[in-house]
């Protein structure tokens, strides 16, 4: 039998810490339990890598200290109520979310508990729609944040003082961090582990949990092609399908308008009304996605990828990647190729 530390940090001792860091995971009825379990398992793996004497001590807190039932019907016990958490003992506060988070956004026990604990914690984090709970408590005012892509527009509308970044895996702004969907919380947790204990420990945790090490906060949350509105009507639907089918074709505005048999001005209006974007931005993102596919799955030279995906030059593609993904093509390939070693990544917003 072996222990997790056996696959971990060889030849590099992490800094000595007097005790484990306390992490409070906030749970509530109707939440998606993966928001809770994912970070907990990552933190436990890190603790095992560190030999069990250091690492993390995880506490599950609920509004009243009672067990909660997740959205899938499973129940999970609580260690204590939010009111019994001593803020000054908390290193990291993490609140989860789920499709039913709207039912608890106004719960004063959650709001006051998050405010009180966050004031004493070293850092405060949310998973998925847990960002709504932080925002409702005023903890994201003036900060950059993200949430699940399907709820970013609502988050921005309901909380205008939050700088919502809708196409990010996770965003860190000072002592506050927010992540997208449930699995993105594991990427964020890896980043937190790396901050606390260094890249060697994070690599060991990633290997053990069979994760990519690791998606940067700036990676796109979703596929532009899969996100096309299903109800998009003709003639715009024909234009969208044509761009997706052949990203490298001539998709200048005049050509797109000709394909749709409408004026350029009217085409811009159709894009704004039905896709909430512009023709140029849509074409660019489709080309970036096509290039991502090639960079991940082939060894095709970057110059060739740029040409075959319609960018014209590697420099044009590089600028598009930086705008859309926050990382250049070469770095993207190094991080996400489906074969070969993966290196640790830098992340957005320290």
N, C-alpha and C positions, 0 to 999 in steps of 0.2 A: 504494500500500500504506500502511496505517496501523498504528500501534502501540497497544497497549492503553492506554497513558497518555493517548492522544488523547481517550478517552471519559471520562477520570477527573476529576481534581481541578483545577478551574479557579478561579483567584483565591484559592487557599488552599494554602499550602505546609505539608506535614507537618513535624514537628520533625526537625532534623538528628540522625542517629544515626551513631556511628563505624563501625558494621559491621552486617551482616545478623544477624538473630537466628537462632540454630541451633535447629531443631526436629527432635527424634528421633522417628521413627515406628517403633514396635516391631511386627515381623511374626513370624509363626510358622506352621508347617504346619497346614492346615485352616482358617485364618481366612477370613473373607469379605473379599476384596480391596477391595471398595468402601469398607470401613472405613479403608483405607489411602489409596486413590486419591482419595476425595472431599476430605478435608482437604488432601492434597498439592496438588491442583489449585486449591483456594481460595487457599492460601498462595502458589502460583506466580502466580496472577492478581494478588494484592496486590503482589507483587514487581514485576510488569510495570507496574502502575499507578504505582508509586513510581519507575519509570524504570530498574529493574534494579540500581541501585547500593545501594539499601537494601531492606528487606523481610525475606525469610526464606531461609535455606539449609537444605534438607531432607536429612536423613540417615536411611536405612533400616537399622535394626539388627535382627539375628535372634539367637537364642540362641547359635549357633556361628559366625555369619558366612557360613553357606552359604545358597544360594537356598532359597526356600520355595515350596510349591505350595498355592494357595488352594483353598477348598472347591469351586470350579467347575472345578478342574483346571489353571488357568493358573499359570505360574511367574513369580516376580519375584526379581530379584537383590538382594543385600544390599550395603551399603557397608562394613559392619563388624559385628563381633560386639558383643553387649551389654558384654562384658568389656573391649572396647577403646574404649568411649565414656568420655570424660573428663567427669565430672558438672559441673564448674565452668564448662564451656564451653556447657552446655545451657540454653537459655532455656525451652523447652517440651518436655515429654515427653508423647507421645500413644500409647496402646496400644489396638489394635483388638480385635475379638472375632469372634463367629460362632457357629453352632449347635454346633460341636465344641469349644468352649472348655474343656469339662470334661476333655478329653484332655490339656490342658497346664497346668491349674491347679496341679498338684503339681510341675511342672518347676522344680527348684531353680535352674536357670540363669536362668529368667525371674524367679522370685521375688527372688533376690538382686540380679539386674541392675536390676529396677525399684526396689528399695529404695535401692540405691546411687546410681542416677542421679537419682531423685526427691529425694534429700537435698540435691543440689547445684543442681537445676533451680529456676527461678523459679516454674513452675507445672506441675502434673501432671494429665493428662486421660485419659479413657477414652471409647471408642465402643462402644455396644451392650453386649454381654456382656463386653467388656474390663473392666467394673467388677468382675467376679469375680476377675480377675488382680490388680487394685489391692487389693481387699478381702482376698484371700489373702495379700498381702504386708503387710497391716496398715496400708495407706495410706489407708483410708477409716474407720478406727476413730474413732467420735465425730463423724463428719461426715455431712451430708446428701448423698444420692446417688440416682441413678436408673440404669435400664438398660432394655432392651427390655421392653415391658409383659408379655410372656409369661413373663419370667424374674424379675420383681420379687419375687414371693412366695418363690421359691427363694433369691434373694439375701438377703432378710430372714431367712429360716429358717437359712441356713448361716452368716450373719455378723450375729448379733444386735446387735453394737456399731455397725452401720451404720444410720443413720436413712434408710431407703429411702422415697423419694417416688415412688410407682408411676405417677402420671399426669402426668409432666412431660416436655417435649421435652429439656430439659437443666437441670442444677442446678449452681450454682457455690457452693462453700463455702470461703471463703478462697482459698488457692492451689490448690485442687483443683476440677476440673470433670468432670462425667460427663454423657454424652448417651444418648439412647434408641437407636432403630434407626439404620441406616447413614446415611440422609439427614439425620437430626437432627444428625449430626456436622458437616454443612455449616453448619447454623444456629449451632452452637456456635463453629465456626471463624470465621464472620463476626463473632460477638460478640468473639472474641479479637482479630481484626484491628481492630475498632473501638476496643477498649481501647488497642491499640498505636499506631494511626495516625490515629484520629479517624473521625467518621461519614462524612466526604466520601469517604475511601478505601473504607470499607465499602460505601457506596452504589455507587461505581464497580464494585467487585468483584461486587456483587449484580446490577447491570445486565448486566455482561459474561457472567456465568454463568447469566443468566436465572432468578434466584432471587427469591423474595419477600424483601423487606427489611423486616423479617425476622421469623420466628416467635419470639415470646418464649419463654423457658424454661418459663413456666407454661402454655403452650398444651397442651391435651389431646393425648395420644399417639394415641388411636384413637377410633373411633366407638362410642358406647355401644350403638347398635342392632346394629352388626355384631358386637359382642362378646358378644351374648346366647348363653349356652351352647346348643349345638345339641341336646343331649340333655335339655333341660329337659322334665319330664313334666307332663301334666295333673294337677291343675287349674291349676298355676302358669303353664304355657305360655299358657293362654287369657288370663290376667291380663296377662302381659308383652306379648302381641300386641295386646291392647286398648289399653294405654297407648301403645305405639308408633304404633298406627293413628290415635289421636285424643288427642294430648297435652293439649289444652285441656279435655277432659271432666272430670267429677267423679271424681277418683281418690283421694279420702280413704280412709283405711284401712277404714272400715265398708263403703264401696261396693265396694272391691276384694275384701273378704272375701265380700260378698254375691255378687259375680260368680263367685267360685271355689267358692261353696257350702261354705265352711269357716269356722271361728271366726277372729276377728282374731288370737288368740294362735297358732293353728296356721298362719295365713298368714305371720306373722312368722317362724315356724320354717322354713317352706318357703323363704322368701326367703334366710334365713341359710344353709340347707343347700345350696341349688341355685344361688344367685347370689352368695353371700358379701357381701350388702348388705342394706339395709332397704327396705321398700316406699317410704317417704318419700324416701329418697336416690335410689332408682331413678327415681321419677316426676320428681324435680327434675332429674336429669341428662338424661332424655329431653326434658324441656321446654327445658332449656338448649340441647341439640343442635338441636331444632326452631327455636329462636330464632336460633342461629348460622346456620343455613341461610338464613333470611330476611335477616339482617343482611349476609351475604356477597353475596347475589344480588339484593337489591331495595333500593329507596329508601323502603320503608314506614317511617313514623314509629315511633320506639321505643315510644311509648305504644300504638300499634296492635299491634306485635309482641308486647308484653307481654300484651295481652288475648287475642290469637289463639293464643298458646302456653300459656295457662292460668295465668299468673302473677298476674293481677288488677290489678297496678299496676307502673309502671316501677321503683319503689323495691324491690319484692319481687324483680323480675327482676335488678336490679343486685346485690342481696345474693347471689342464687343464682349469678350469673356470677362474682362475686369468690370464692365458696367453691369453685366447680368449676374455673374457668379462671384465677383470679388476676388478672382484668382485667374492667373494667366493659363494658357493652354499647356505649357510645359509642366507647370506645377500641378495642374489638374491631372495630367496623365500620370505623373509620378505618384499621385495619391490614390487614384481610382482605377488604375489598370486592373483587369481581372486576373492577370497572371503576374508573378514576380512579387518581390517584397514591397511592403507599404511602409512609408516613413511617417514619423509623427508630424503633425500639422500645426501651423500657427492658426490663430482664430481671430475673429473680428472683435472689435471694441473691447479693449481692456478696461 
